Amino acid sequence: MGKPFIPWQRIGADVALEVDSFGRFVYSDVVVTVQRQCGKTTLDLGTSVQNALMGPGRRAWYTAQSGQHATDKWREMVEDDWAASAIAPLAKKPRLSNGSESLKFYNGSTFRPHPPTVDSLHSKQVDRASIDEAWAFSQTDGQALVQAIAGAAGSRSMVTGQRPQVWIESTEGTVDSTFLNAVLERARAGDPTVCLIDYGIGPDVDPTDLDAVARAHPGYGYLFDMQTLVDNLQRLGPGEFARAYGNRRTGATERTIPLEAWKRAAWTDDTKPDGPIAFGAAVGVDNVDATIVAAVRVAGDIIVTVVPNGHAPGSDWVLPRLQQLCDEFDASAAIDRVGPSGALFDAAERAKLNLVPLQTSAVTAAASNVLAWVTAEPSPKFRYRPHAALDNAAELATRRWIGDGAWTWGRRASVGSISALEAATLAAWAVDHLPEKIGMQLF
């Protein structure tokens, strides 16, 4: 495929794909737990394609913490790495339509994403299944998914003569990552039926000792350098850095936005909502990324969506895109003048965009509104179109208290960028506080 494995990937593939004297895989379960920026995705794609090419009509599957995450990562693998590879002619043009994504090889085998639900593989066949970002699953959900995969793979060894494999892959999570923690405890106890590929710093290693972190990271020197560790320690803080770049489990985390409420607020209706529209824009801490979100008021609900090409690293792209959207829809936008978005606000004001006025009291009220609307009973009043950046931000977001009981989203207190949630919050406020449009007047 034109991307030679670095040493840890080669060793991992050699062990995980070991065969017995009959040519059958020794391991039915493969557990891979490594740090960020190790090249786990490259290993996953390479071994999935290898499985699909082992014989006709084989079925390889990929999933992650949500259907949207699974589809986004699968598209990244197929559109970026596979499409540019020397063996791309072995497959037909990838099918990218929502819900029917598939890479079909000329031998009849397929490689597809699927949502992490127990019924997503119902009546399907499985020769290889990858469960990525396993830290995000509860014990109940993760185990149910594994059992569903096992059921779909049950008869395949008799059909193909090869043992199906389930790969469970993840960076360490928290003590709340009950599914992954149980999987790792079983594997680390020496279960001979499980292949374990496990890298990370020990419990006594200081995560600010970057030389020690580098020595334990199998991607260091191949995929990134010391400056990357320096930058991410500053950006993430020692606790989250130890998890992300040391692959060390952290303590419990309590979501500000309850997971079940957030899932319930997802808007999957394909129809285009019709109503007043406004945009919100926000820049992540240290300019790591930025997001533009549109909000539409439809009766009692606000529906938000990350606009096309509305989430990307850096922030230089934001003002031109925001100008284009405001002109196209004759709409207003909201940007916080305080914090990482301050420079963007200043540039937008000088560019004479229609900006919704925002005082500190408005910013705190906007955050409180979103939390109240998401958790409203019997149904949420804040709805969002699923997007990986929004899901990540909702998971990471914490409160930052201001004054006597008021609060807003804590950019520095959260263990990653929450620009998507901040932009959605501002857009939701803006659509309810649009400036009055005054028609032509004659004096």
Stockholm file with secondary structure:
# STOCKHOLM 1.0

chainA/1-443         MGKPFIPWQRIGADVALEVDSFGRFVYSDVVVTVQRQCGKTTLDLGTSVQNALMGPGRRAWYTAQSGQHATDKWREMVEDDWAASAIAPLAKKPRLSNGSESLKFYNGSTFRPHPPTVDSLHSKQVDRASIDEAWAFSQTDGQALVQAIAGAAGSRSMVTGQRPQVWIESTEGTVDSTFLNAVLERARAGDPTVCLIDYGIGPDVDPTDLDAVARAHPGYGYLFDMQTLVDNLQRLGPGEFARAYGNRRTGATERTIPLEAWKRAAWTDDTKPDGPIAFGAAVGVDNVDATIVAAVRVAGDIIVTVVPNGHAPGSDWVLPRLQQLCDEFDASAAIDRVGPSGALFDAAERAKLNLVPLQTSAVTAAASNVLAWVTAEPSPKFRYRPHAALDNAAELATRRWIGDGAWTWGRRASVGSISALEAATLAAWAVDHLPEKIGMQLF
#=GR chainA/1-443 SS CCCCCCHHHHHHHHHHTCBCTTSCBSCSEEEEECCTTSCHHHHHHHHHHHHHTTSTTCEEEEECSSHHHHHHHHHIIIIIIITTSTTGGGBCCCBCSTTCCBEEBTTSCEEEECCSCTTTTTTCCCSEEEECSGGGSCHHHHHHHHHHHHHHHTTHHHHHSSCCEEEEEECCCBTTCHHHHHHHHHHHTTCTTEEEEECCCCTTSCTTCHHHHHHHCTTBTTTBCHHHHHHHHHHHHHHHHHHHHHCCCBCCCCCSSCHHHHHHTBCCCCSCCCSCEEEEEEECGGGCEEEEEEEEEETTEEEEEEEEEEEEESSTTHHHHHHHHHHHHTCEEECCSSSTTHHHHHHHHHTTCCBCCCCHHHHHHHHHHHHHHHTCSSSCSEEECCCHHHHHHHHHCCEEEETTTEEEECTTTSSSCCHHHHHHHHHHHHHTSCCCCCCCCCC
#=GC SS_cons         CCCCCCHHHHHHHHHHTCBCTTSCBSCSEEEEECCTTSCHHHHHHHHHHHHHTTSTTCEEEEECSSHHHHHHHHHIIIIIIITTSTTGGGBCCCBCSTTCCBEEBTTSCEEEECCSCTTTTTTCCCSEEEECSGGGSCHHHHHHHHHHHHHHHTTHHHHHSSCCEEEEEECCCBTTCHHHHHHHHHHHTTCTTEEEEECCCCTTSCTTCHHHHHHHCTTBTTTBCHHHHHHHHHHHHHHHHHHHHHCCCBCCCCCSSCHHHHHHTBCCCCSCCCSCEEEEEEECGGGCEEEEEEEEEETTEEEEEEEEEEEEESSTTHHHHHHHHHHHHTCEEECCSSSTTHHHHHHHHHTTCCBCCCCHHHHHHHHHHHHHHHTCSSSCSEEECCCHHHHHHHHHCCEEEETTTEEEECTTTSSSCCHHHHHHHHHHHHHTSCCCCCCCCCC
//
